[in-house]
Amino acid sequence: MTILAGFSWSGHSPAPLHLAAQLSRCTGGKIVAAAVIERPWLPNPMNNEYFNHIGLQAEKALEHAIAQLPPGLDVWPIVHQATSVPEGLTELATEVKADTVVVGSSSTGLLGRIALGSATDRLVHTAEIPVAIAPRGYPAHPGRIERLTVAYGGQADHVGLVAATAELAARWSVRLRIASFTVRPMSVFSGSLEPGADDLVIAQWARQTRVSVEEQLEAVRSGVDTVEADVVIGSGSTWRDAVDGVGWETGDILVLGSGAAGPVAQVFLGSAAARILRHSPVPTMIMPRRTAA
């Protein structure tokens, strides 16, 4: 497995490298640590000296960040010039035959949460391979990935996210968990519903979700030797409450799927997935859409 980690050499954030290290310890794959330098569309010979200087600065920042990683990892540094960061990472992903791209959260986001900047937002909506995003300030962890939590969207999962995540969990030898999230309507708090009525609706929805998940797991088991998964329901008055409600551990990754409206074999983040992503307290991997089974 080849993991392409995008390093923000100007911001010097090592979060993507920390996540890539966890993935590497889990999969045994090599890490290609990449710093992308943006160049204009039309090259100007007058700017060559400037970009050479920038390249040296990026190389030094990248080498310093790699030196801080724990020993024993197979890390290949590379400085690449492109018209944009997403374009550069896409080019490198093809060149090194990457299986996953790892990027960081925007510096404008909350510490410990995920926020998409302009570069990561474009990459998330165009990538043809899984994109893993580290929360802002994600620290180094000595361990590996221990559990995948796939966000189950009911009928929206006809793109095969549960099956894809189950296969990934089997390959990585990690635990699997399936989570569904729901936000309670504001009408509950304005007094327009009978007390407890919303709880009954949520409980019924949770039962139906568990039945549907079990049916999917039975179908997945035919293609994977062993599939055991916990099923959890997160609900709350806000998306953050719902996401936090399922509980998270060190070594967790949340897995989201492309929206059904997106093109096949590409990542396309739907509205519900985007809300969940913003409140995820753990690294999140977005899987490209599969063809319908």
C-alpha positions as CSV (number, residue, x, y, z in Angstrom):
1,M,0.0,0.0,0.0
2,T,1.2,3.5,-0.8
3,I,0.0,6.4,1.3
4,L,0.4,9.9,-0.2
5,A,0.6,12.5,2.6
6,G,0.2,16.1,1.6
7,F,2.4,18.3,3.8
8,S,1.7,22.0,4.1
9,W,5.2,23.3,4.1
10,S,4.3,26.9,4.7
11,G,2.0,26.1,7.6
12,H,4.4,23.4,8.9
13,S,1.5,21.3,10.2
14,P,2.6,17.7,10.7
15,A,-1.0,16.4,11.3
16,P,-1.2,14.5,7.9
17,L,2.1,12.9,8.5
18,H,0.9,11.7,12.0
19,L,-2.1,10.1,10.5
20,A,-0.1,8.6,7.6
21,A,2.2,7.0,10.2
22,Q,-0.8,5.4,11.9
23,L,-2.0,4.1,8.6
24,S,1.4,2.8,7.7
25,R,1.8,0.9,10.9
26,C,-1.6,-0.6,10.3
27,T,-1.1,-1.6,6.6
28,G,2.7,-1.9,6.3
29,G,2.6,0.6,3.4
30,K,5.1,3.2,2.5
31,I,4.5,6.9,2.9
32,V,5.2,9.4,0.2
33,A,5.4,12.7,2.0
34,A,4.7,15.5,-0.5
35,A,5.1,19.3,-0.4
36,V,3.3,20.9,-3.3
37,I,4.5,24.3,-4.5
38,E,2.0,26.3,-6.6
39,R,3.2,27.8,-9.9
40,P,1.4,30.0,-12.3
41,W,-0.1,28.5,-15.5
42,L,2.4,30.3,-17.7
43,P,6.0,29.8,-16.7
44,N,8.2,32.9,-16.4
45,P,11.9,32.4,-16.6
46,M,12.3,35.5,-14.3
47,N,10.6,33.5,-11.5
48,N,12.9,30.4,-11.7
49,E,15.3,31.7,-9.0
50,Y,12.3,32.5,-6.7
51,F,10.8,29.0,-7.1
52,N,14.1,27.4,-6.6
53,H,14.4,29.2,-3.3
54,I,10.9,28.2,-2.3
55,G,11.6,24.6,-3.2
56,L,14.6,24.6,-0.9
57,Q,12.5,26.0,1.9
58,A,9.8,23.4,1.3
59,E,12.4,20.6,1.3
60,K,13.9,21.7,4.6
61,A,10.5,22.0,6.2
62,L,9.5,18.5,4.9
63,E,12.8,16.9,6.1
64,H,12.4,18.5,9.5
65,A,8.8,17.1,9.9
66,I,9.8,13.7,8.8
67,A,12.7,13.7,11.3
68,Q,10.1,14.1,14.1
69,L,8.3,10.9,13.1
70,P,8.9,7.7,15.0
71,P,11.6,5.4,13.5
72,G,10.8,2.3,11.5
73,L,8.6,4.0,8.9
74,D,9.2,3.8,5.2
75,V,9.0,7.5,4.2
76,W,9.8,9.0,0.8
77,P,9.9,12.8,0.7
78,I,9.1,14.7,-2.5
79,V,8.7,18.4,-3.5
80,H,6.4,18.8,-6.5
81,Q,5.4,21.9,-8.5
82,A,1.9,22.3,-9.8
83,T,-0.7,24.9,-10.7
84,S,-2.5,24.1,-7.4
85,V,-2.2,21.9,-4.4
86,P,-5.2,19.6,-5.4
87,E,-3.8,19.3,-8.9
88,G,-0.3,18.5,-7.6
89,L,-1.6,15.8,-5.2
90,T,-3.7,14.3,-8.0
91,E,-0.7,14.2,-10.3
92,L,1.4,12.6,-7.6
93,A,-1.3,10.1,-6.6
94,T,-1.2,8.8,-10.2
95,E,2.6,8.9,-10.4
96,V,3.3,6.9,-7.3
97,K,0.1,4.7,-7.6
98,A,-1.2,5.8,-4.3
99,D,-4.0,3.9,-2.6
100,T,-4.9,6.7,-0.2
101,V,-4.3,10.4,0.0
102,V,-3.9,12.0,3.5
103,V,-4.4,15.7,4.0
104,G,-4.9,18.0,6.9
105,S,-7.7,20.2,8.2
106,S,-7.9,24.0,7.4
107,S,-6.1,26.2,9.9
108,T,-9.3,28.1,10.3
109,G,-11.2,25.1,11.8
110,L,-11.6,24.2,15.5
111,L,-8.7,22.5,17.2
112,G,-9.4,18.7,17.2
113,R,-12.1,19.0,14.5
114,I,-12.1,18.9,10.7
115,A,-12.7,21.9,8.4
116,L,-12.2,21.8,4.7
117,G,-10.1,24.6,3.1
118,S,-10.3,25.5,-0.5
119,A,-7.6,23.0,-1.5
120,T,-8.9,20.0,0.5
121,D,-12.5,20.8,-0.5
122,R,-11.6,20.5,-4.2
123,L,-9.6,17.3,-3.6
124,V,-12.5,15.7,-1.6
125,H,-14.9,16.3,-4.5
126,T,-12.7,15.0,-7.3
127,A,-10.4,12.3,-6.0
128,E,-10.6,8.8,-7.4
129,I,-9.1,7.1,-4.4
130,P,-10.0,7.4,-0.7
131,V,-9.1,10.7,1.0
132,A,-8.2,10.6,4.7
133,I,-8.4,13.9,6.6
134,A,-6.6,14.6,9.9
135,P,-8.3,16.9,12.4
136,R,-6.6,20.2,13.1
137,G,-3.7,19.7,15.4
138,Y,-3.9,15.9,15.2
139,P,-1.0,14.7,17.4
140,A,1.4,11.8,16.9
141,H,0.2,8.5,18.2
142,P,2.6,5.5,18.9
143,G,-0.1,2.9,17.9
144,R,-2.0,2.0,14.8
145,I,-5.5,2.3,13.5
146,E,-7.7,0.0,15.7
147,R,-11.3,0.6,14.5
148,L,-13.2,1.8,11.5
149,T,-16.6,3.4,12.1
150,V,-18.7,3.6,8.9
151,A,-21.5,6.1,8.8
152,Y,-24.6,4.2,7.6
153,G,-27.1,6.2,5.6
154,G,-29.9,3.7,5.1
155,Q,-31.2,3.8,1.6
156,A,-28.4,6.2,0.7
157,D,-25.9,3.3,1.1
158,H,-26.8,1.6,-2.1
159,V,-23.4,2.8,-3.3
160,G,-21.8,0.0,-1.1
161,L,-20.1,1.9,1.7
162,V,-20.7,-0.8,4.3
163,A,-19.3,-3.5,2.1
164,A,-16.3,-1.5,1.1
165,T,-15.5,-0.6,4.7
166,A,-16.0,-4.2,5.9
167,E,-13.5,-5.4,3.3
168,L,-11.1,-2.7,4.4
169,A,-11.4,-3.7,8.1
170,A,-10.7,-7.3,7.1
171,R,-7.6,-6.3,5.2
172,W,-6.3,-4.1,7.9
173,S,-7.3,-6.5,10.7
174,V,-9.2,-3.8,12.6
175,R,-12.5,-3.7,14.4
176,L,-15.6,-2.6,12.5
177,R,-18.4,-0.4,13.8
178,I,-21.5,0.9,12.0
179,A,-23.0,4.2,13.2
180,S,-26.1,6.1,12.2
181,F,-26.7,9.7,13.2
182,T,-29.9,11.6,13.6
183,V,-30.7,15.2,14.8
184,R,-33.8,15.7,16.7
185,P,-36.2,18.3,15.2
186,M,-36.3,21.7,16.8
187,S,-40.1,21.4,17.1
188,V,-39.4,19.1,20.1
189,F,-37.9,22.1,22.0
190,S,-40.6,24.5,21.0
191,G,-43.3,22.3,22.5
192,S,-45.1,21.3,19.4
193,L,-44.7,17.6,20.0
194,E,-46.0,15.6,22.9
195,P,-43.3,14.9,25.5
196,G,-41.6,11.6,24.7
197,A,-43.1,11.4,21.2
198,D,-39.8,12.2,19.6
199,D,-38.0,9.5,21.7
200,L,-40.5,7.0,20.4
201,V,-39.8,8.0,16.8
202,I,-36.0,7.8,17.4
203,A,-36.4,4.4,19.0
204,Q,-38.4,3.1,16.1
205,W,-36.0,4.5,13.6
206,A,-33.1,2.9,15.6
207,R,-34.7,-0.5,15.5
208,Q,-35.3,-0.3,11.7
209,T,-31.8,0.9,11.2
210,R,-30.4,-2.1,13.1
211,V,-32.5,-4.5,11.1
212,S,-31.3,-2.9,7.8
213,V,-27.7,-3.0,8.9
214,E,-27.9,-6.7,9.8
215,E,-29.4,-7.4,6.4
216,Q,-26.5,-5.6,4.8
217,L,-23.9,-7.5,7.0
218,E,-25.4,-10.8,5.9
219,A,-24.9,-9.8,2.3
220,V,-21.3,-8.6,3.0
221,R,-20.4,-11.8,4.9
222,S,-20.7,-13.8,1.6
223,G,-17.6,-11.9,0.3
224,V,-15.6,-11.5,3.5
225,D,-14.6,-14.4,5.7
226,T,-15.5,-12.8,9.0
227,V,-17.5,-9.7,9.5
228,E,-18.4,-8.7,13.0
229,A,-19.6,-5.2,13.7
230,D,-21.0,-3.2,16.5
231,V,-24.0,-1.0,15.6
232,V,-24.4,2.3,17.4
233,I,-27.0,5.1,17.1
234,G,-26.0,8.8,17.7
235,S,-28.8,11.3,18.2
236,G,-28.9,14.8,19.7
237,S,-30.2,18.3,19.3
238,T,-27.3,19.2,17.0
239,W,-25.0,17.3,14.6
240,R,-22.1,17.7,17.0
241,D,-24.2,16.1,19.8
242,A,-25.2,13.2,17.5
243,V,-21.6,12.6,16.4
244,D,-20.1,12.8,19.9
245,G,-22.9,10.6,21.2
246,V,-21.5,7.3,19.8
247,G,-18.2,7.6,21.7
248,W,-14.7,7.7,20.2
249,E,-11.3,6.2,21.0
250,T,-7.7,6.7,20.1
251,G,-7.0,4.8,16.9
252,D,-10.5,5.4,15.4
253,I,-11.2,6.4,11.9
254,L,-14.7,7.6,10.7
255,V,-15.5,6.4,7.2
256,L,-17.9,8.4,5.0
257,G,-19.2,7.7,1.6
258,S,-19.7,9.8,-1.5
259,G,-23.2,11.1,-2.1
260,A,-25.4,9.1,-4.5
261,A,-25.4,12.1,-6.9
262,G,-21.7,12.0,-7.4
263,P,-19.9,10.3,-10.3
264,V,-19.0,6.7,-10.0
265,A,-15.4,6.0,-8.9
266,Q,-15.0,9.5,-7.5
267,V,-15.4,11.2,-4.2
268,F,-18.4,13.5,-3.9
269,L,-19.4,14.6,-0.4
270,G,-23.2,14.7,0.2
271,S,-24.9,17.2,2.5
272,A,-25.3,14.9,5.5
273,A,-21.8,13.5,5.2
274,A,-20.5,17.1,5.1
275,R,-22.3,17.9,8.4
276,I,-20.9,14.8,10.0
277,L,-17.4,15.6,8.7
278,R,-17.4,19.0,10.3
279,H,-18.0,17.6,13.8
280,S,-15.8,14.5,13.6
281,P,-13.3,14.4,16.5
282,V,-11.3,11.7,14.8
283,P,-9.6,11.3,11.4
284,T,-12.1,10.7,8.6
285,M,-11.8,8.8,5.4
286,I,-14.0,9.5,2.5
287,M,-14.5,6.6,0.1
288,P,-15.2,7.0,-3.7
289,R,-18.6,5.8,-4.9
290,R,-18.8,2.3,-6.2
291,T,-21.0,1.1,-9.0
292,A,-24.4,-0.1,-7.7
293,A,-24.4,-3.8,-6.9
